[in-house]
């Protein structure tokens, strides 16, 4: 049963709307004041809220602000008289889904409620969810997972290959959670020098060490009651793993050089492209920390396992880069699309995005064709990256790029293992990948 809470202090309005909606099969609960409405919203669950803007003891805006602190999803519609339309418009900016003027057009109201009922019945029949594109079965399952886990307070571990969009998923969880009005703070664990890790997480007091001229707030403290996102958590040094574990257990920490305990109030979401269970077995990652951060596990499918999403992604990226580059490109031809859908995308969505950006820049017409795609994409549909054509000399940089691509493919685009096999640092590898258009 679709439940509606109707909030209005006019008995006549309540009677009319309740009668109309009940005839349409909706269950209608009512509140005649702000205080009664807040009490019901804190104790009951509704599919839609319909509130008058002006009440005897407050406003619909005040009810909205209270409600949105814990629920960002349920539709909230404001009823407004002509004189308070400006307030209703402001309410929409603050999180109301719509406003309807008095006198109420009941046919229009029914259509509006039917729209939200249908949307709630099929919430994942969409091509894009919080900026994440996909209509495949695996992506719809992922969208449902995000919706469910965002309501919890547990730590989350997101697993996925490089370029699958782990940070996008973390941001979607944050946006759908009760913490969405607070900061989302991200740390790339692979980019922080070993000696700066503690300072980055906890901050420091003035004079804590040479050069510490002022107090600096760490990322945990900056996140406040929001979300702390630990990207590439598998790259965190063991000594910091121990310190992070203690903070997650005790929910408090000291700044470097500090003597006052600071409460940790944020939720932690971690992400990795590595096999942390394997790292635990190899003593490269603490087992106790692994279980602490892995209360909820989300795995993002690689692009090669959801190829039906490629046309959607291509369309989105064409629109994005056409706008950025002031082009007039509106489509991609079938041959070029076939090439893209047959390719295995070891670099996942990020690699596809880079390829489309390049194609948009190169395209001088209105449609992207195969000539705008890199030769390696047209020639390589599988893992054999190195093919040297007869009588065609390769430059040293081309040879280096082919070798890096081959090792990346063999290591499932694990940058740490690839760097180890190549005998270079992960930072050097990422620089080379960026220069070769692989990031």
Buried (B, 14 or more C-beta within 10 A) or exposed (E): EBBBBBBBBEEEBBEBBBEBBEEBEBEBBBBBBBBBBBEBBEEEEBBBBBBBBBBEEBBBBBBBEBBBEEBBEBBBBBBBBEEBBEBBBBBBEEBBBBBBBBEBEBEEBBEBBEEBBEEBEEBBEEEEBBEBBBBBEBBBEBBEBBBEBBEEEEBBBBBBBBBBBBBBBBBBBBBBBBBBEBBBBBBBBBEBEEEEBBBBBBBBBEEBEEEBEEBBEBBBBEBBEBBBBBBBBBBBBEEBBEBBBEBBEEEEBBBBBBEEEBEBBBBBBBBBBBBBEEBBEEEBBBEEBBEBBBBBEBEBBBBEEBBEBBBBBBBBBBBBBBEEEEBEBEEBEEEBBEBBBEBBBBBBBBBBBBBBBBBBEEBEEEEBBBEBBBEBBBEBEEEEBEEEEEEEEEEEEEEBBBBBBBBBBBBBBBBBBBBBBBEBEBEEBBEBBEEBBBB
